[in-house]
Each structure stands twice: as structure tokens, then as C-alpha cells.
Amino acid sequence: MECTGSYAAGLARYLATQQVAVVEVNQPDRSTRRRRGKTDAVDAEAAARAALSGIAQALPKSDDGQVEAPRMLRLAKNSAVY
């Protein structure tokens, strides 16, 4: 999956609760995007190739632990009304 820290975070967390293996895939580099074009099909193929080849090995971000606590504090601070 791409963007598990924002857009796909909920789906990645749900799949983790269902014991589905999820791998974080980085966006293709800009030179490749310029050369091959920017379409969903091209992005999906690049993500699949990165996952199958082992290049993409990062685990998706979870919604717990040390990272989540500061995020929640920042969210509360930013949403506070003065």
C-alpha cells in the first residue's frame, strides 16, 4: 500500500486486525514518473513490482505506541479554540 500514514491508514489498520500482511510502498521517484507518465495503472504496477521484488519492506504505521501519543497531543493543540 502507498500512503499508509494518511489516506490508507484506516485500511492498513483494518487489514492488520484481519492478519493480512501489508507492506508500505514508497511513491515512485519523480524521474520514473516523468518518463512513464502518471496513471493509476502505472502506479499500481510499480507498487506491485516493489512489493514482489522485496524493495518495499517497510511496515505500515500503526495507531498506537510512542508515535501516536504526540500526534494526539498535536491534534488536540491544533484544534483548540482560543
mmCIF file of the N, C-alpha and C atoms, coordinates in Angstrom:
data_MODEL
# 
_entry.id   MODEL 
# 
loop_
_atom_site.group_PDB 
_atom_site.id 
_atom_site.type_symbol 
_atom_site.label_atom_id 
_atom_site.label_alt_id 
_atom_site.label_comp_id 
_atom_site.label_asym_id 
_atom_site.label_entity_id 
_atom_site.label_seq_id 
_atom_site.pdbx_PDB_ins_code 
_atom_site.Cartn_x 
_atom_site.Cartn_y 
_atom_site.Cartn_z 
_atom_site.occupancy 
_atom_site.B_iso_or_equiv 
_atom_site.pdbx_formal_charge 
_atom_site.auth_seq_id 
_atom_site.auth_comp_id 
_atom_site.auth_asym_id 
_atom_site.auth_atom_id 
_atom_site.pdbx_PDB_model_num 
ATOM 1   N N  . MET A 1 1  ? 0.840   -1.180  0.000   1.00 0.00 ? 1  MET A N  1 
ATOM 2   C CA . MET A 1 1  ? 0.000   0.000   0.000   1.00 0.00 ? 1  MET A CA 1 
ATOM 3   C C  . MET A 1 1  ? 0.881   1.237   0.000   1.00 0.00 ? 1  MET A C  1 
ATOM 4   N N  . GLU A 1 2  ? 0.356   2.268   -0.582  1.00 0.00 ? 2  GLU A N  1 
ATOM 5   C CA . GLU A 1 2  ? 1.029   3.555   -0.587  1.00 0.00 ? 2  GLU A CA 1 
ATOM 6   C C  . GLU A 1 2  ? 0.250   4.503   0.315   1.00 0.00 ? 2  GLU A C  1 
ATOM 7   N N  . CYS A 1 3  ? 0.946   5.371   1.017   1.00 0.00 ? 3  CYS A N  1 
ATOM 8   C CA . CYS A 1 3  ? 0.325   6.394   1.872   1.00 0.00 ? 3  CYS A CA 1 
ATOM 9   C C  . CYS A 1 3  ? -0.399  5.790   3.077   1.00 0.00 ? 3  CYS A C  1 
ATOM 10  N N  . THR A 1 4  ? 0.201   4.831   3.748   1.00 0.00 ? 4  THR A N  1 
ATOM 11  C CA . THR A 1 4  ? -0.466  4.253   4.914   1.00 0.00 ? 4  THR A CA 1 
ATOM 12  C C  . THR A 1 4  ? -0.415  5.188   6.115   1.00 0.00 ? 4  THR A C  1 
ATOM 13  N N  . GLY A 1 5  ? 0.322   6.273   5.999   1.00 0.00 ? 5  GLY A N  1 
ATOM 14  C CA . GLY A 1 5  ? 0.352   7.237   7.087   1.00 0.00 ? 5  GLY A CA 1 
ATOM 15  C C  . GLY A 1 5  ? -0.762  8.256   6.995   1.00 0.00 ? 5  GLY A C  1 
ATOM 16  N N  . SER A 1 6  ? -1.470  8.286   5.876   1.00 0.00 ? 6  SER A N  1 
ATOM 17  C CA . SER A 1 6  ? -2.536  9.280   5.741   1.00 0.00 ? 6  SER A CA 1 
ATOM 18  C C  . SER A 1 6  ? -3.770  8.651   5.107   1.00 0.00 ? 6  SER A C  1 
ATOM 19  N N  . TYR A 1 7  ? -3.837  8.625   3.797   1.00 0.00 ? 7  TYR A N  1 
ATOM 20  C CA . TYR A 1 7  ? -5.054  8.202   3.108   1.00 0.00 ? 7  TYR A CA 1 
ATOM 21  C C  . TYR A 1 7  ? -5.433  6.749   3.373   1.00 0.00 ? 7  TYR A C  1 
ATOM 22  N N  . ALA A 1 8  ? -4.467  5.862   3.367   1.00 0.00 ? 8  ALA A N  1 
ATOM 23  C CA . ALA A 1 8  ? -4.764  4.434   3.504   1.00 0.00 ? 8  ALA A CA 1 
ATOM 24  C C  . ALA A 1 8  ? -4.552  3.924   4.930   1.00 0.00 ? 8  ALA A C  1 
ATOM 25  N N  . ALA A 1 9  ? -4.393  4.821   5.881   1.00 0.00 ? 9  ALA A N  1 
ATOM 26  C CA . ALA A 1 9  ? -4.094  4.399   7.256   1.00 0.00 ? 9  ALA A CA 1 
ATOM 27  C C  . ALA A 1 9  ? -5.196  3.533   7.842   1.00 0.00 ? 9  ALA A C  1 
ATOM 28  N N  . GLY A 1 10 ? -6.428  3.911   7.671   1.00 0.00 ? 10 GLY A N  1 
ATOM 29  C CA . GLY A 1 10 ? -7.545  3.135   8.211   1.00 0.00 ? 10 GLY A CA 1 
ATOM 30  C C  . GLY A 1 10 ? -7.630  1.747   7.607   1.00 0.00 ? 10 GLY A C  1 
ATOM 31  N N  . LEU A 1 11 ? -7.447  1.668   6.295   1.00 0.00 ? 11 LEU A N  1 
ATOM 32  C CA . LEU A 1 11 ? -7.485  0.369   5.632   1.00 0.00 ? 11 LEU A CA 1 
ATOM 33  C C  . LEU A 1 11 ? -6.324  -0.505  6.087   1.00 0.00 ? 11 LEU A C  1 
ATOM 34  N N  . ALA A 1 12 ? -5.140  0.064   6.221   1.00 0.00 ? 12 ALA A N  1 
ATOM 35  C CA . ALA A 1 12 ? -3.976  -0.705  6.673   1.00 0.00 ? 12 ALA A CA 1 
ATOM 36  C C  . ALA A 1 12 ? -4.202  -1.244  8.084   1.00 0.00 ? 12 ALA A C  1 
ATOM 37  N N  . ARG A 1 13 ? -4.775  -0.429  8.958   1.00 0.00 ? 13 ARG A N  1 
ATOM 38  C CA . ARG A 1 13 ? -5.052  -0.892  10.328  1.00 0.00 ? 13 ARG A CA 1 
ATOM 39  C C  . ARG A 1 13 ? -6.097  -2.001  10.323  1.00 0.00 ? 13 ARG A C  1 
ATOM 40  N N  . TYR A 1 14 ? -7.130  -1.868  9.511   1.00 0.00 ? 14 TYR A N  1 
ATOM 41  C CA . TYR A 1 14 ? -8.152  -2.901  9.436   1.00 0.00 ? 14 TYR A CA 1 
ATOM 42  C C  . TYR A 1 14 ? -7.559  -4.211  8.934   1.00 0.00 ? 14 TYR A C  1 
ATOM 43  N N  . LEU A 1 15 ? -6.770  -4.148  7.879   1.00 0.00 ? 15 LEU A N  1 
ATOM 44  C CA . LEU A 1 15 ? -6.157  -5.359  7.343   1.00 0.00 ? 15 LEU A CA 1 
ATOM 45  C C  . LEU A 1 15 ? -5.240  -6.013  8.377   1.00 0.00 ? 15 LEU A C  1 
ATOM 46  N N  . ALA A 1 16 ? -4.552  -5.215  9.173   1.00 0.00 ? 16 ALA A N  1 
ATOM 47  C CA . ALA A 1 16 ? -3.687  -5.771  10.224  1.00 0.00 ? 16 ALA A CA 1 
ATOM 48  C C  . ALA A 1 16 ? -4.515  -6.533  11.255  1.00 0.00 ? 16 ALA A C  1 
ATOM 49  N N  . THR A 1 17 ? -5.714  -6.023  11.596  1.00 0.00 ? 17 THR A N  1 
ATOM 50  C CA . THR A 1 17 ? -6.559  -6.731  12.559  1.00 0.00 ? 17 THR A CA 1 
ATOM 51  C C  . THR A 1 17 ? -7.076  -8.047  11.983  1.00 0.00 ? 17 THR A C  1 
ATOM 52  N N  . GLN A 1 18 ? -7.107  -8.148  10.656  1.00 0.00 ? 18 GLN A N  1 
ATOM 53  C CA . GLN A 1 18 ? -7.557  -9.369  9.991   1.00 0.00 ? 18 GLN A CA 1 
ATOM 54  C C  . GLN A 1 18 ? -6.384  -10.289 9.635   1.00 0.00 ? 18 GLN A C  1 
ATOM 55  N N  . GLN A 1 19 ? -5.206  -9.998  10.163  1.00 0.00 ? 19 GLN A N  1 
ATOM 56  C CA . GLN A 1 19 ? -3.980  -10.768 9.921   1.00 0.00 ? 19 GLN A CA 1 
ATOM 57  C C  . GLN A 1 19 ? -3.593  -10.838 8.436   1.00 0.00 ? 19 GLN A C  1 
ATOM 58  N N  . VAL A 1 20 ? -3.843  -9.750  7.714   1.00 0.00 ? 20 VAL A N  1 
ATOM 59  C CA . VAL A 1 20 ? -3.423  -9.647  6.321   1.00 0.00 ? 20 VAL A CA 1 
ATOM 60  C C  . VAL A 1 20 ? -2.086  -8.895  6.302   1.00 0.00 ? 20 VAL A C  1 
ATOM 61  N N  . ALA A 1 21 ? -1.094  -9.470  5.657   1.00 0.00 ? 21 ALA A N  1 
ATOM 62  C CA . ALA A 1 21 ? 0.219   -8.826  5.577   1.00 0.00 ? 21 ALA A CA 1 
ATOM 63  C C  . ALA A 1 21 ? 0.138   -7.595  4.682   1.00 0.00 ? 21 ALA A C  1 
ATOM 64  N N  . VAL A 1 22 ? 0.602   -6.472  5.190   1.00 0.00 ? 22 VAL A N  1 
ATOM 65  C CA . VAL A 1 22 ? 0.589   -5.214  4.440   1.00 0.00 ? 22 VAL A CA 1 
ATOM 66  C C  . VAL A 1 22 ? 2.007   -4.667  4.415   1.00 0.00 ? 22 VAL A C  1 
ATOM 67  N N  . VAL A 1 23 ? 2.452   -4.203  3.255   1.00 0.00 ? 23 VAL A N  1 
ATOM 68  C CA . VAL A 1 23 ? 3.772   -3.619  3.092   1.00 0.00 ? 23 VAL A CA 1 
ATOM 69  C C  . VAL A 1 23 ? 3.610   -2.187  2.600   1.00 0.00 ? 23 VAL A C  1 
ATOM 70  N N  . GLU A 1 24 ? 4.359   -1.285  3.193   1.00 0.00 ? 24 GLU A N  1 
ATOM 71  C CA . GLU A 1 24 ? 4.343   0.129   2.787   1.00 0.00 ? 24 GLU A CA 1 
ATOM 72  C C  . GLU A 1 24 ? 5.211   0.297   1.543   1.00 0.00 ? 24 GLU A C  1 
ATOM 73  N N  . VAL A 1 25 ? 4.663   0.878   0.500   1.00 0.00 ? 25 VAL A N  1 
ATOM 74  C CA . VAL A 1 25 ? 5.382   1.120   -0.750  1.00 0.00 ? 25 VAL A CA 1 
ATOM 75  C C  . VAL A 1 25 ? 5.557   2.619   -0.913  1.00 0.00 ? 25 VAL A C  1 
ATOM 76  N N  . ASN A 1 26 ? 6.795   3.050   -1.166  1.00 0.00 ? 26 ASN A N  1 
ATOM 77  C CA . ASN A 1 26 ? 7.052   4.465   -1.401  1.00 0.00 ? 26 ASN A CA 1 
ATOM 78  C C  . ASN A 1 26 ? 6.578   4.856   -2.790  1.00 0.00 ? 26 ASN A C  1 
ATOM 79  N N  . GLN A 1 27 ? 6.309   6.135   -2.955  1.00 0.00 ? 27 GLN A N  1 
ATOM 80  C CA . GLN A 1 27 ? 5.920   6.632   -4.274  1.00 0.00 ? 27 GLN A CA 1 
ATOM 81  C C  . GLN A 1 27 ? 7.103   6.463   -5.226  1.00 0.00 ? 27 GLN A C  1 
ATOM 82  N N  . PRO A 1 28 ? 6.839   6.197   -6.506  1.00 0.00 ? 28 PRO A N  1 
ATOM 83  C CA . PRO A 1 28 ? 7.943   6.086   -7.470  1.00 0.00 ? 28 PRO A CA 1 
ATOM 84  C C  . PRO A 1 28 ? 8.703   7.408   -7.552  1.00 0.00 ? 28 PRO A C  1 
ATOM 85  N N  . ASP A 1 29 ? 10.004  7.309   -7.864  1.00 0.00 ? 29 ASP A N  1 
ATOM 86  C CA . ASP A 1 29 ? 10.779  8.552   -7.948  1.00 0.00 ? 29 ASP A CA 1 
ATOM 87  C C  . ASP A 1 29 ? 10.279  9.406   -9.106  1.00 0.00 ? 29 ASP A C  1 
ATOM 88  N N  . ARG A 1 30 ? 10.542  10.674  -9.025  1.00 0.00 ? 30 ARG A N  1 
ATOM 89  C CA . ARG A 1 30 ? 9.982   11.639  -9.982  1.00 0.00 ? 30 ARG A CA 1 
ATOM 90  C C  . ARG A 1 30 ? 10.468  11.409  -11.414 1.00 0.00 ? 30 ARG A C  1 
ATOM 91  N N  . SER A 1 31 ? 11.714  10.990  -11.576 1.00 0.00 ? 31 SER A N  1 
ATOM 92  C CA . SER A 1 31 ? 12.209  10.780  -12.944 1.00 0.00 ? 31 SER A CA 1 
ATOM 93  C C  . SER A 1 31 ? 11.457  9.640   -13.627 1.00 0.00 ? 31 SER A C  1 
ATOM 94  N N  . THR A 1 32 ? 11.144  8.582   -12.877 1.00 0.00 ? 32 THR A N  1 
ATOM 95  C CA . THR A 1 32 ? 10.376  7.474   -13.444 1.00 0.00 ? 32 THR A CA 1 
ATOM 96  C C  . THR A 1 32 ? 8.968   7.930   -13.784 1.00 0.00 ? 32 THR A C  1 
ATOM 97  N N  . ARG A 1 33 ? 8.378   8.725   -12.909 1.00 0.00 ? 33 ARG A N  1 
ATOM 98  C CA . ARG A 1 33 ? 7.021   9.223   -13.179 1.00 0.00 ? 33 ARG A CA 1 
ATOM 99  C C  . ARG A 1 33 ? 6.988   10.094  -14.429 1.00 0.00 ? 33 ARG A C  1 
ATOM 100 N N  . ARG A 1 34 ? 8.010   10.928  -14.603 1.00 0.00 ? 34 ARG A N  1 
ATOM 101 C CA . ARG A 1 34 ? 8.051   11.791  -15.782 1.00 0.00 ? 34 ARG A CA 1 
ATOM 102 C C  . ARG A 1 34 ? 8.222   10.966  -17.051 1.00 0.00 ? 34 ARG A C  1 
ATOM 103 N N  . ARG A 1 35 ? 9.068   9.940   -16.979 1.00 0.00 ? 35 ARG A N  1 
ATOM 104 C CA . ARG A 1 35 ? 9.356   9.112   -18.140 1.00 0.00 ? 35 ARG A CA 1 
ATOM 105 C C  . ARG A 1 35 ? 8.159   8.250   -18.545 1.00 0.00 ? 35 ARG A C  1 
ATOM 106 N N  . ARG A 1 36 ? 7.501   7.622   -17.561 1.00 0.00 ? 36 ARG A N  1 
ATOM 107 C CA . ARG A 1 36 ? 6.434   6.661   -17.861 1.00 0.00 ? 36 ARG A CA 1 
ATOM 108 C C  . ARG A 1 36 ? 5.039   7.265   -17.776 1.00 0.00 ? 36 ARG A C  1 
ATOM 109 N N  . GLY A 1 37 ? 4.945   8.462   -17.245 1.00 0.00 ? 37 GLY A N  1 
ATOM 110 C CA . GLY A 1 37 ? 3.634   9.077   -17.095 1.00 0.00 ? 37 GLY A CA 1 
ATOM 111 C C  . GLY A 1 37 ? 3.038   8.785   -15.730 1.00 0.00 ? 37 GLY A C  1 
ATOM 112 N N  . LYS A 1 38 ? 1.992   9.499   -15.384 1.00 0.00 ? 38 LYS A N  1 
ATOM 113 C CA . LYS A 1 38 ? 1.347   9.357   -14.078 1.00 0.00 ? 38 LYS A CA 1 
ATOM 114 C C  . LYS A 1 38 ? -0.065  8.858   -14.301 1.00 0.00 ? 38 LYS A C  1 
ATOM 115 N N  . THR A 1 39 ? -0.263  7.551   -14.112 1.00 0.00 ? 39 THR A N  1 
ATOM 116 C CA . THR A 1 39 ? -1.597  6.977   -14.167 1.00 0.00 ? 39 THR A CA 1 
ATOM 117 C C  . THR A 1 39 ? -1.726  5.994   -13.020 1.00 0.00 ? 39 THR A C  1 
ATOM 118 N N  . ASP A 1 40 ? -2.943  5.659   -12.653 1.00 0.00 ? 40 ASP A N  1 
ATOM 119 C CA . ASP A 1 40 ? -3.157  4.688   -11.589 1.00 0.00 ? 40 ASP A CA 1 
ATOM 120 C C  . ASP A 1 40 ? -2.591  3.325   -11.961 1.00 0.00 ? 40 ASP A C  1 
ATOM 121 N N  . ALA A 1 41 ? -2.707  2.960   -13.238 1.00 0.00 ? 41 ALA A N  1 
ATOM 122 C CA . ALA A 1 41 ? -2.195  1.660   -13.677 1.00 0.00 ? 41 ALA A CA 1 
ATOM 123 C C  . ALA A 1 41 ? -0.672  1.593   -13.540 1.00 0.00 ? 41 ALA A C  1 
ATOM 124 N N  . VAL A 1 42 ? 0.013   2.661   -13.919 1.00 0.00 ? 42 VAL A N  1 
ATOM 125 C CA . VAL A 1 42 ? 1.473   2.708   -13.814 1.00 0.00 ? 42 VAL A CA 1 
ATOM 126 C C  . VAL A 1 42 ? 1.873   2.659   -12.337 1.00 0.00 ? 42 VAL A C  1 
ATOM 127 N N  . ASP A 1 43 ? 1.185   3.420   -11.491 1.00 0.00 ? 43 ASP A N  1 
ATOM 128 C CA . ASP A 1 43 ? 1.493   3.430   -10.057 1.00 0.00 ? 43 ASP A CA 1 
ATOM 129 C C  . ASP A 1 43 ? 1.242   2.064   -9.430  1.00 0.00 ? 43 ASP A C  1 
ATOM 130 N N  . ALA A 1 44 ? 0.146   1.406   -9.805  1.00 0.00 ? 44 ALA A N  1 
ATOM 131 C CA . ALA A 1 44 ? -0.174  0.090   -9.258  1.00 0.00 ? 44 ALA A CA 1 
ATOM 132 C C  . ALA A 1 44 ? 0.873   -0.932  -9.677  1.00 0.00 ? 44 ALA A C  1 
ATOM 133 N N  . GLU A 1 45 ? 1.307   -0.873  -10.924 1.00 0.00 ? 45 GLU A N  1 
ATOM 134 C CA . GLU A 1 45 ? 2.334   -1.807  -11.385 1.00 0.00 ? 45 GLU A CA 1 
ATOM 135 C C  . GLU A 1 45 ? 3.649   -1.583  -10.648 1.00 0.00 ? 45 GLU A C  1 
ATOM 136 N N  . ALA A 1 46 ? 4.036   -0.328  -10.471 1.00 0.00 ? 46 ALA A N  1 
ATOM 137 C CA . ALA A 1 46 ? 5.280   -0.017  -9.768  1.00 0.00 ? 46 ALA A CA 1 
ATOM 138 C C  . ALA A 1 46 ? 5.208   -0.494  -8.315  1.00 0.00 ? 46 ALA A C  1 
ATOM 139 N N  . ALA A 1 47 ? 4.063   -0.309  -7.671  1.00 0.00 ? 47 ALA A N  1 
ATOM 140 C CA . ALA A 1 47 ? 3.899   -0.757  -6.283  1.00 0.00 ? 47 ALA A CA 1 
ATOM 141 C C  . ALA A 1 47 ? 3.971   -2.273  -6.195  1.00 0.00 ? 47 ALA A C  1 
ATOM 142 N N  . ALA A 1 48 ? 3.324   -2.964  -7.121  1.00 0.00 ? 48 ALA A N  1 
ATOM 143 C CA . ALA A 1 48 ? 3.350   -4.429  -7.121  1.00 0.00 ? 48 ALA A CA 1 
ATOM 144 C C  . ALA A 1 48 ? 4.760   -4.946  -7.352  1.00 0.00 ? 48 ALA A C  1 
ATOM 145 N N  . ARG A 1 49 ? 5.481   -4.334  -8.284  1.00 0.00 ? 49 ARG A N  1 
ATOM 146 C CA . ARG A 1 49 ? 6.857   -4.757  -8.556  1.00 0.00 ? 49 ARG A CA 1 
ATOM 147 C C  . ARG A 1 49 ? 7.754   -4.531  -7.341  1.00 0.00 ? 49 ARG A C  1 
ATOM 148 N N  . ALA A 1 50 ? 7.576   -3.394  -6.657  1.00 0.00 ? 50 ALA A N  1 
ATOM 149 C CA . ALA A 1 50 ? 8.389   -3.107  -5.473  1.00 0.00 ? 50 ALA A CA 1 
ATOM 150 C C  . ALA A 1 50 ? 8.089   -4.099  -4.353  1.00 0.00 ? 50 ALA A C  1 
ATOM 151 N N  . ALA A 1 51 ? 6.827   -4.444  -4.170  1.00 0.00 ? 51 ALA A N  1 
ATOM 152 C CA . ALA A 1 51 ? 6.451   -5.390  -3.111  1.00 0.00 ? 51 ALA A CA 1 
ATOM 153 C C  . ALA A 1 51 ? 6.947   -6.795  -3.433  1.00 0.00 ? 51 ALA A C  1 
ATOM 154 N N  . LEU A 1 52 ? 6.778   -7.229  -4.674  1.00 0.00 ? 52 LEU A N  1 
ATOM 155 C CA . LEU A 1 52 ? 7.182   -8.586  -5.060  1.00 0.00 ? 52 LEU A CA 1 
ATOM 156 C C  . LEU A 1 52 ? 8.697   -8.765  -5.086  1.00 0.00 ? 52 LEU A C  1 
ATOM 157 N N  . SER A 1 53 ? 9.417   -7.714  -5.446  1.00 0.00 ? 53 SER A N  1 
ATOM 158 C CA . SER A 1 53 ? 10.872  -7.816  -5.528  1.00 0.00 ? 53 SER A CA 1 
ATOM 159 C C  . SER A 1 53 ? 11.549  -7.704  -4.171  1.00 0.00 ? 53 SER A C  1 
ATOM 160 N N  . GLY A 1 54 ? 10.811  -7.252  -3.163  1.00 0.00 ? 54 GLY A N  1 
ATOM 161 C CA . GLY A 1 54 ? 11.398  -7.093  -1.836  1.00 0.00 ? 54 GLY A CA 1 
ATOM 162 C C  . GLY A 1 54 ? 11.973  -5.718  -1.588  1.00 0.00 ? 54 GLY A C  1 
ATOM 163 N N  . ILE A 1 55 ? 11.899  -4.832  -2.579  1.00 0.00 ? 55 ILE A N  1 
ATOM 164 C CA . ILE A 1 55 ? 12.382  -3.460  -2.388  1.00 0.00 ? 55 ILE A CA 1 
ATOM 165 C C  . ILE A 1 55 ? 11.555  -2.774  -1.309  1.00 0.00 ? 55 ILE A C  1 
ATOM 166 N N  . ALA A 1 56 ? 10.254  -2.963  -1.362  1.00 0.00 ? 56 ALA A N  1 
ATOM 167 C CA . ALA A 1 56 ? 9.357   -2.375  -0.356  1.00 0.00 ? 56 ALA A CA 1 
ATOM 168 C C  . ALA A 1 56 ? 9.269   -3.338  0.817   1.00 0.00 ? 56 ALA A C  1 
ATOM 169 N N  . GLN A 1 57 ? 9.842   -2.937  1.949   1.00 0.00 ? 57 GLN A N  1 
ATOM 170 C CA . GLN A 1 57 ? 9.845   -3.802  3.115   1.00 0.00 ? 57 GLN A CA 1 
ATOM 171 C C  . GLN A 1 57 ? 9.314   -3.111  4.365   1.00 0.00 ? 57 GLN A C  1 
ATOM 172 N N  . ALA A 1 58 ? 8.958   -1.851  4.270   1.00 0.00 ? 58 ALA A N  1 
ATOM 173 C CA . ALA A 1 58 ? 8.510   -1.097  5.436   1.00 0.00 ? 58 ALA A CA 1 
ATOM 174 C C  . ALA A 1 58 ? 7.136   -1.574  5.889   1.00 0.00 ? 58 ALA A C  1 
ATOM 175 N N  . LEU A 1 59 ? 6.945   -1.600  7.181   1.00 0.00 ? 59 LEU A N  1 
ATOM 176 C CA . LEU A 1 59 ? 5.638   -1.934  7.744   1.00 0.00 ? 59 LEU A CA 1 
ATOM 177 C C  . LEU A 1 59 ? 4.811   -0.667  7.850   1.00 0.00 ? 59 LEU A C  1 
ATOM 178 N N  . PRO A 1 60 ? 3.509   -0.752  7.638   1.00 0.00 ? 60 PRO A N  1 
ATOM 179 C CA . PRO A 1 60 ? 2.654   0.433   7.753   1.00 0.00 ? 60 PRO A CA 1 
ATOM 180 C C  . PRO A 1 60 ? 2.665   0.982   9.178   1.00 0.00 ? 60 PRO A C  1 
ATOM 181 N N  . LYS A 1 61 ? 2.402   2.257   9.283   1.00 0.00 ? 61 LYS A N  1 
ATOM 182 C CA . LYS A 1 61 ? 2.341   2.900   10.593  1.00 0.00 ? 61 LYS A CA 1 
ATOM 183 C C  . LYS A 1 61 ? 1.101   2.418   11.340  1.00 0.00 ? 61 LYS A C  1 
ATOM 184 N N  . SER A 1 62 ? 1.255   2.224   12.629  1.00 0.00 ? 62 SER A N  1 
ATOM 185 C CA . SER A 1 62 ? 0.107   1.801   13.434  1.00 0.00 ? 62 SER A CA 1 
ATOM 186 C C  . SER A 1 62 ? -0.479  3.008   14.149  1.00 0.00 ? 62 SER A C  1 
ATOM 187 N N  . ASP A 1 63 ? -1.596  2.817   14.792  1.00 0.00 ? 63 ASP A N  1 
ATOM 188 C CA . ASP A 1 63 ? -2.236  3.936   15.506  1.00 0.00 ? 63 ASP A CA 1 
ATOM 189 C C  . ASP A 1 63 ? -2.031  3.825   17.006  1.00 0.00 ? 63 ASP A C  1 
ATOM 190 N N  . ASP A 1 64 ? -0.947  3.198   17.409  1.00 0.00 ? 64 ASP A N  1 
ATOM 191 C CA . ASP A 1 64 ? -0.652  3.095   18.839  1.00 0.00 ? 64 ASP A CA 1 
ATOM 192 C C  . ASP A 1 64 ? 0.847   3.293   19.048  1.00 0.00 ? 64 ASP A C  1 
ATOM 193 N N  . GLY A 1 65 ? 1.249   3.280   20.286  1.00 0.00 ? 65 GLY A N  1 
ATOM 194 C CA . GLY A 1 65 ? 2.666   3.377   20.592  1.00 0.00 ? 65 GLY A CA 1 
ATOM 195 C C  . GLY A 1 65 ? 3.150   4.798   20.776  1.00 0.00 ? 65 GLY A C  1 
ATOM 196 N N  . GLN A 1 66 ? 4.478   4.925   20.698  1.00 0.00 ? 66 GLN A N  1 
ATOM 197 C CA . GLN A 1 66 ? 5.132   6.197   21.005  1.00 0.00 ? 66 GLN A CA 1 
ATOM 198 C C  . GLN A 1 66 ? 4.825   7.293   20.003  1.00 0.00 ? 66 GLN A C  1 
ATOM 199 N N  . VAL A 1 67 ? 4.543   6.946   18.787  1.00 0.00 ? 67 VAL A N  1 
ATOM 200 C CA . VAL A 1 67 ? 4.273   7.957   17.765  1.00 0.00 ? 67 VAL A CA 1 
ATOM 201 C C  . VAL A 1 67 ? 2.866   8.518   17.910  1.00 0.00 ? 67 VAL A C  1 
ATOM 202 N N  . GLU A 1 68 ? 1.930   7.687   18.314  1.00 0.00 ? 68 GLU A N  1 
ATOM 203 C CA . GLU A 1 68 ? 0.532   8.104   18.368  1.00 0.00 ? 68 GLU A CA 1 
ATOM 204 C C  . GLU A 1 68 ? 0.260   9.126   19.474  1.00 0.00 ? 68 GLU A C  1 
ATOM 205 N N  . ALA A 1 69 ? 0.903   8.984   20.625  1.00 0.00 ? 69 ALA A N  1 
ATOM 206 C CA . ALA A 1 69 ? 0.650   9.904   21.741  1.00 0.00 ? 69 ALA A CA 1 
ATOM 207 C C  . ALA A 1 69 ? 0.979   11.359  21.373  1.00 0.00 ? 69 ALA A C  1 
ATOM 208 N N  . PRO A 1 70 ? 2.172   11.658  20.847  1.00 0.00 ? 70 PRO A N  1 
ATOM 209 C CA . PRO A 1 70 ? 2.444   13.050  20.448  1.00 0.00 ? 70 PRO A CA 1 
ATOM 210 C C  . PRO A 1 70 ? 1.518   13.536  19.329  1.00 0.00 ? 70 PRO A C  1 
ATOM 211 N N  . ARG A 1 71 ? 1.135   12.628  18.425  1.00 0.00 ? 71 ARG A N  1 
ATOM 212 C CA . ARG A 1 71 ? 0.232   13.022  17.344  1.00 0.00 ? 71 ARG A CA 1 
ATOM 213 C C  . ARG A 1 71 ? -1.107  13.458  17.907  1.00 0.00 ? 71 ARG A C  1 
ATOM 214 N N  . MET A 1 72 ? -1.606  12.718  18.887  1.00 0.00 ? 72 MET A N  1 
ATOM 215 C CA . MET A 1 72 ? -2.883  13.070  19.512  1.00 0.00 ? 72 MET A CA 1 
ATOM 216 C C  . MET A 1 72 ? -2.779  14.409  20.252  1.00 0.00 ? 72 MET A C  1 
ATOM 217 N N  . LEU A 1 73 ? -1.655  14.643  20.929  1.00 0.00 ? 73 LEU A N  1 
ATOM 218 C CA . LEU A 1 73 ? -1.456  15.927  21.616  1.00 0.00 ? 73 LEU A CA 1 
ATOM 219 C C  . LEU A 1 73 ? -1.417  17.078  20.607  1.00 0.00 ? 73 LEU A C  1 
ATOM 220 N N  . ARG A 1 74 ? -0.708  16.880  19.499  1.00 0.00 ? 74 ARG A N  1 
ATOM 221 C CA . ARG A 1 74 ? -0.634  17.930  18.476  1.00 0.00 ? 74 ARG A CA 1 
ATOM 222 C C  . ARG A 1 74 ? -2.010  18.189  17.879  1.00 0.00 ? 74 ARG A C  1 
ATOM 223 N N  . LEU A 1 75 ? -2.776  17.127  17.634  1.00 0.00 ? 75 LEU A N  1 
ATOM 224 C CA . LEU A 1 75 ? -4.136  17.272  17.110  1.00 0.00 ? 75 LEU A CA 1 
ATOM 225 C C  . LEU A 1 75 ? -5.010  18.062  18.068  1.00 0.00 ? 75 LEU A C  1 
ATOM 226 N N  . ALA A 1 76 ? -4.918  17.744  19.360  1.00 0.00 ? 76 ALA A N  1 
ATOM 227 C CA . ALA A 1 76 ? -5.716  18.469  20.360  1.00 0.00 ? 76 ALA A CA 1 
ATOM 228 C C  . ALA A 1 76 ? -5.298  19.928  20.426  1.00 0.00 ? 76 ALA A C  1 
ATOM 229 N N  . LYS A 1 77 ? -3.994  20.195  20.371  1.00 0.00 ? 77 LYS A N  1 
ATOM 230 C CA . LYS A 1 77 ? -3.496  21.569  20.435  1.00 0.00 ? 77 LYS A CA 1 
ATOM 231 C C  . LYS A 1 77 ? -3.979  22.365  19.221  1.00 0.00 ? 77 LYS A C  1 
ATOM 232 N N  . ASN A 1 78 ? -3.855  21.759  18.023  1.00 0.00 ? 78 ASN A N  1 
ATOM 233 C CA . ASN A 1 78 ? -4.245  22.459  16.803  1.00 0.00 ? 78 ASN A CA 1 
ATOM 234 C C  . ASN A 1 78 ? -5.752  22.693  16.692  1.00 0.00 ? 78 ASN A C  1 
ATOM 235 N N  . SER A 1 79 ? -6.520  21.851  17.362  1.00 0.00 ? 79 SER A N  1 
ATOM 236 C CA . SER A 1 79 ? -7.975  22.015  17.268  1.00 0.00 ? 79 SER A CA 1 
ATOM 237 C C  . SER A 1 79 ? -8.555  22.854  18.418  1.00 0.00 ? 79 SER A C  1 
ATOM 238 N N  . ALA A 1 80 ? -7.680  23.261  19.344  1.00 0.00 ? 80 ALA A N  1 
ATOM 239 C CA . ALA A 1 80 ? -8.144  24.070  20.471  1.00 0.00 ? 80 ALA A CA 1 
ATOM 240 C C  . ALA A 1 80 ? -8.612  25.444  19.990  1.00 0.00 ? 80 ALA A C  1 
ATOM 241 N N  . VAL A 1 81 ? -9.673  25.915  20.583  1.00 0.00 ? 81 VAL A N  1 
ATOM 242 C CA . VAL A 1 81 ? -10.219 27.221  20.215  1.00 0.00 ? 81 VAL A CA 1 
ATOM 243 C C  . VAL A 1 81 ? -9.765  28.220  21.265  1.00 0.00 ? 81 VAL A C  1 
ATOM 244 N N  . TYR A 1 82 ? -9.201  29.342  20.815  1.00 0.00 ? 82 TYR A N  1 
ATOM 245 C CA . TYR A 1 82 ? -8.731  30.381  21.744  1.00 0.00 ? 82 TYR A CA 1 
ATOM 246 C C  . TYR A 1 82 ? -9.819  31.374  22.000  1.00 0.00 ? 82 TYR A C  1 
# 
